[in-house]
Amino acid sequence: MTQSVKALLDEGKLSLLQIGTILVCWYMNMLDGMDVLVISYTAPAISKAWEIGPEALGVVFSAGLFGMTIGTLLIAPYADKIGRKNMILLSAVMMGFGIYMTAYAPDINSLMIYRFVSGLGIGCMLASTAALTAEYTSDKNRDFWVSFVISGYPIGAVISGLVAAKVIPNEGWEAMFLYAGIASMTAIPLVIFFLSESIHFYLTTHPKNALEKVNKIIAKLGGNALTELPEKPAKQAAIPVDKLLKGKYKKPTIELWIALFMAFAALYFMTSWIPKLATEAGLSLELAIYAGTVFNVGAFFGIVTQGYFSSKYGLKKTIGVILIFTAVLMSCFGFFVGSDIILFVFGMLGFGIQGGFVGLYAFAARMYPSEFKTTGIGWSMGSGRMGAIFGPMLAGVFIGMGLSIGANFLIFAIPALIAGIMTWINSSEDVS
């Protein structure tokens, strides 16, 4: 990015264009959270209606997560080629179609296919919105705004949980997917008409009328028009993954991937199985759904708090402390089963695990340059998604074996602890 544009973003006040970009990206992540968690909220009802066990549900959860992994690894990086806005639009279409059609799934195999399709869109969405937000915010406040945008994720999960508690008992689990699919489709015109493309994308790829488009954005940012575009960088590979594992990026990339793999394994163990585990802890179906809702309310505050303290004290220490705290709380979970404060504990777990893992998105957004930022974020998330596939599937086996809820949380406290340590010791020179 040219120095004048960088200075305009770093030193100027937030413009309406930047605020609009942040809010649209936040909304897209809110839909993301709704679409990810709707399967968790409907899982007990699907299990009862179809008479399937936890092992089969674990495979369904993992089918969606596998789609997210493919989306982040193989599709999201093309945002560096076709633009962030186009990728976000494609993601919204895949999400809306997959979620809506899930309502008509006649069997477990169809359910897996539709969850995979919606997972593709979800995986692309998070990486693209994080990259676009990072490129429209100042260096000083970038960590906060990237975390804020992703805080839409638990808000969507909360709304989905509140609706699920009312809709599922009265209209059935299929209605939840119909409503979620329709809500996701509302994002398509929003992206088309209100979301701006990354200014960096125009500066580096030189599409048709790039200078005119760049100057329109600069005018909205309150800057002076450019007379010419900077020299176009040398053509690079379609997906420049090799750059992530070369030179100064190699060691911190591997450390970040390990941290994300472990954090996602712990996170998706909880997000996928909280309603089911909560019912086994003695809560009614309605209260079990609210347990997931409380978890995500805690997540919202954890993400925003993490973003604030990361801006003041640095990402490494903040995320490391939060994830280690979460590991300690998870290891003690068995002591709270059956107590009156169990819902509060779920909220604190959401505060810790989601605050920590979202901070790792901001970590990736800061660590990689704009030339392959979406690729860096996408492949970092992809490594995390591998953990997300592993976590719910392994938990399904443990639950099917009869392991207690406390034992499950104790087991998954280990990856949370490893994630915290790997983040704290990350060797990146570009992230403090």
Disulfide bonds with the S-S distance in Angstrom:
none
